[in-house]
């Protein structure tokens, strides 16, 4: 992350850490919802699988968008 965000290393590493913290809290919250609803202790596993699938879809969409975006270094300015 630090190599990628030249000139904004501190904000990039802070946002990365914040993303991990949000994901950790969201996983605990969403995993607890089926337990509160009265389902078995195995049900948070399904929530984890769903979160993983959503993460993979977001990653694939972002990779696709990056591969089709114009390269900013080759675009000529007038």
Buried (B, 14 or more C-beta within 10 A) or exposed (E): EEEEBEEEEEEBEEEEEEEEEEEEEEBEEBBEEBEEEEEEEEBBEEBEEEBEEEEEEEEEEEEEEEEEEEEEEEEEEE
